[in-house]
Amino acid sequence: MIPIEHYLIVSALLFCIGLVTVIIKKNAIVVLMGIELILNAANINLVAFSQFDASRIQGQVFSLFVIVIAAAEAAVAMAIVLKVYHFFKTADVSEVSDLRK
């Protein structure tokens, strides 16, 4: 059986990579990918702690809710990015200065 520390290390690495991606990158699609990495890191933690106490499955059930929310977030965010690209002709977050013209 794999110790829980290995899951936590992988989760921490994914979280750090996602956080750095969200902070550093300016492309909206790459920022969304960073947010997805952060959510997947949380899912790994939920499932790892759920497996640590085998009698409870709340972590796995909550992980399914996070996956559903992440899918809905990705769909809405991509629709917003496409509209912003259509209006401003760029996907760079720093170039979009105001929402009304």
C-alpha positions in Angstrom: 0.0 0.0 0.0 1.3 3.4 -0.9 1.7 5.7 2.1 -0.4 8.8 2.3 2.7 11.1 2.2 3.3 10.2 -1.4 -0.2 11.4 -2.4 0.2 14.6 -0.4 3.6 15.3 -2.1 2.1 14.8 -5.6 -0.9 17.0 -4.6 1.4 19.7 -3.2 3.5 19.7 -6.4 0.3 20.0 -8.6 -1.0 22.8 -6.4 2.3 24.7 -6.6 2.5 24.3 -10.4 -1.1 25.4 -10.8 -0.6 28.4 -8.5 2.6 29.5 -10.3 0.7 29.2 -13.6 -2.2 31.3 -12.4 0.1 34.0 -11.0 2.7 34.2 -13.8 0.9 33.5 -17.1 -1.2 36.1 -18.9 -3.0 33.9 -21.4 -6.6 33.3 -20.2 -6.6 29.6 -21.4 -3.4 28.9 -19.6 -4.7 30.5 -16.4 -7.8 28.2 -16.6 -5.5 25.2 -17.0 -3.7 26.3 -13.8 -7.0 26.5 -12.0 -7.8 23.0 -13.1 -4.5 21.8 -11.7 -5.3 23.4 -8.4 -8.7 21.7 -8.3 -7.1 18.3 -9.2 -4.6 18.7 -6.4 -7.6 19.2 -4.0 -9.2 16.1 -5.4 -6.1 14.0 -4.8 -6.1 15.2 -1.2 -9.8 14.3 -0.7 -9.4 10.8 -2.2 -6.1 10.2 -0.3 -7.6 11.1 3.1 -10.7 9.1 2.2 -8.6 6.0 1.6 -6.7 6.6 4.8 -9.9 6.0 6.7 -11.5 3.2 4.6 -14.8 3.3 6.4 -15.7 6.7 5.1 -16.3 7.7 1.5 -17.2 11.4 2.0 -13.9 12.5 0.4 -14.6 10.5 -2.8 -18.2 11.8 -3.0 -17.0 15.4 -2.4 -14.3 14.8 -5.1 -17.1 14.0 -7.6 -18.8 17.3 -6.8 -15.5 19.1 -7.3 -15.1 17.4 -10.7 -18.7 18.5 -11.7 -18.1 22.0 -10.6 -14.8 22.1 -12.5 -16.4 21.0 -15.7 -19.1 23.7 -15.3 -16.5 26.3 -14.5 -14.4 25.3 -17.6 -17.5 25.6 -19.9 -18.5 29.0 -18.6 -15.0 30.3 -18.5 -14.3 29.2 -22.1 -17.5 30.9 -23.2 -16.4 34.1 -21.6 -12.9 33.8 -23.1 -14.3 33.3 -26.5 -16.5 36.4 -26.1 -13.6 38.5 -24.9 -11.5 37.3 -27.8 -14.2 38.1 -30.2 -14.5 41.6 -28.8 -10.8 42.5 -28.0 -9.1 40.2 -30.5 -6.7 38.9 -27.8 -6.7 36.2 -25.1 -4.1 38.1 -23.0 -5.6 38.9 -19.6 -3.6 42.1 -19.2 -4.7 43.5 -22.5 -8.4 43.4 -21.5 -8.6 46.7 -19.6 -12.3 47.4 -19.4 -15.5 45.5 -20.0 -17.5 48.3 -21.6 -16.7 50.5 -24.6 
